[in-house]
Amino acid sequence: MMNKLRFTIVGLSMAFAGSALADGETIAVFTKNQTNPFFQAVRVGADAAAKQLNAKVVHYIPTKPDSIPEQLSQVEDVIVKKPDAIVFTPVDYKAMVPSVEKINQAGIPVVNITDRSAGGKFVAFVGADDHSLGLETARYLVKTLGGKGNLVVLEGVKGALTNIDRVRGFNDAISEAPGMKLLASQPANYQRLQALQVMENLLQSYPSIDGVLAANDAMATGAIEALDGAARKSLVTGINGTQEAIDAIKSGKLLATGDYNGFQQGCLGAMIAIRNLRKLPVKPEILLKPSVVNKENYKNYDTPLDQRKCAAWEDAVK
């Protein structure tokens, strides 16, 4: 891990040192962790947009998932290196506000993506309507179950806006169906291993679980592993639309995933940052529409990340 970190730091230093001599702008992209496939999609999307627009991207990723101290340190580092612009996903939407304000004071334009920051000044925000995403995904599960059955919810990080809104959407969908019973709602912090452990405990506590609503795909994968280990069956949904989830839908392991479209968020974040630097028009806010990926439509999403292309700006902002 230390060798990897040293390599990353050296790479960052070289990239920023050479940015003044490069033809294109240098964009620093902050994501929350290395473990969630969603953020891998964000990074690939940002890389794709930069390549299309003849710019450069340098990634800042905490080595410990969602580490506030590490992202604080990374922000201090990036301010010293001063890239042309920043695309920023805060590991905590409140705790990172002072860091955003330092970026503002340094005069570096910043685009906020995925998790809306509670403060600071941004060129734009790119994200999705998490409540609608949770609502539509849960409605699909409820409909598949015929409006009757026992459900459990695997929550993300307590206090995270994405988690708050997605779980609220889950609960709203459940309340629409009197035949559905919510047995438990527990956090697994968006992590596969934690979801596996939480689901194992839930399976021991409840002999009949018909459906699992996971607030992201990584937790859905953990829940499926627990179900397989216990030789139990339950319909599972996730959120993020990762390739891992698409593969699970293809194999029949996963019922559906709400498409949060990390690739497109990465594309748009980088595109806005570059367009702003080039004095081209941008939109101050873009909220991607929710869609549910299932066995009937997964082929539309079954493209490897490295083969995807960012939509043209005019199409992306429609």
Secondary structure, 3 states (H helix, E strand, C coil): CHHHHHHHHHHHHHHHHHCCCCCCCEEEEECCCCCCHHHHHHHHHHHHHHHHCCCEEEEECCCCCCCHHHHHHHHHHHHHHCCCEEEECCCCCCCCHHHHHHHHHCCCCEEEECCCCCCCCCCCEEEECHHHHHHHHHHHHHHHCCCCEEEEEEECCCCCHHHHHHHHHHHHHHHCCCCEEEEEEEECCCCHHHHHHHHHHHHHHCCCCCEEEECCHHHHHHHHHHHHHCCCCCEEEEECCCHHHHHHHHHCCCCEEECCCHHHHHHHHHHHHHHHHCCCCCCCEEEECCCEECCCCHHHCCCCHHHCCCCCHHHHCC
